[in-house]
């Protein structure tokens, strides 16, 4: 994380308003919420998990929970959450 002097970023009036609430210290300003990406979007993990879960749901038509747990290396409870969830 890069630190920037507030004097070089904020107008004097805004800086004076901020100083009413905090005189000294470090304030973290997060990105706007609409700029945030969801978990796994950059790495492809989100897509992988969605495809894996769809494959599990499809195979559940013919295979048991225990068989799927062994095949996909997941706990039986995790398989249940995938197949019985929304």
N, C-alpha and C positions, 0 to 999 in steps of 0.2 A: 504494500500500500504506500502510496506517495503522499508526503505531507506538503501542504502548500500554505503559505502565510495568508491569513484571511484578509489582510490589508491589500494584497495584490489581486484578490478575487471579488470581494464584495464592495459595493458602494458604501461610503462612510455612514449613511443613514441606516442601512441594514446592519452593518457591523455594530453600530451603537445599540440597535434593538437587540441583537444577539447577546451583547455584553450585559444587558439587563438581567439575563437568565444565567449566564455563565461568565465569570470574570477571567478565569485562567483554566487551562487544561486542553484536552484534545476532544474534538467533536467529530464523530463519524457521520458522514452524509452518504446514505446508500443510493444506489441507482434508482431511477424511477421504476415502479413496479411493472409497468408495461414493457420495460427494456429487459426484464429478467427472462431467461429461458428456463424451461422446465427441466427437471432432472433428466439426464441422459440424452438430451437433444443433440448436443455437439458430438458426443462420443458414439452415438448409435445404439447405446444400451437400451434406451426406451423402445426403439423399434424392435430390437432383438427380443426383449421380454414380451412385447405384445405378440410377436409372431410365435414365440415359444408357447405362450398361454393359449393361443388359438389352436396350435397343434395338439396341446394337451386336451382341450375341450373336444376336438374332433376325435381323438383316439379314445376318449372316455366312453364313446358310444359302444366300443367293442372291448376295451381293456378295463381291468379293475384299478382301484385306487393304488393298491400296493404295487401292481405291475408298473403303473405310470411313475410312482415314486422312485422305483428302482431305475427305470429307463432314463428319467430326467434328473436323477440325483437330487431329489427334493424330498422333504418330509411329507408323510401322508396327509398331515394337517394342512400343509401348504397346497397340495393338490386339491384337497377339499375346498379350500378358499377360492381356488381358481375355477373349479368346475361348478360350484354351487353359488358363487358370487355373481355380481351383476354382469 
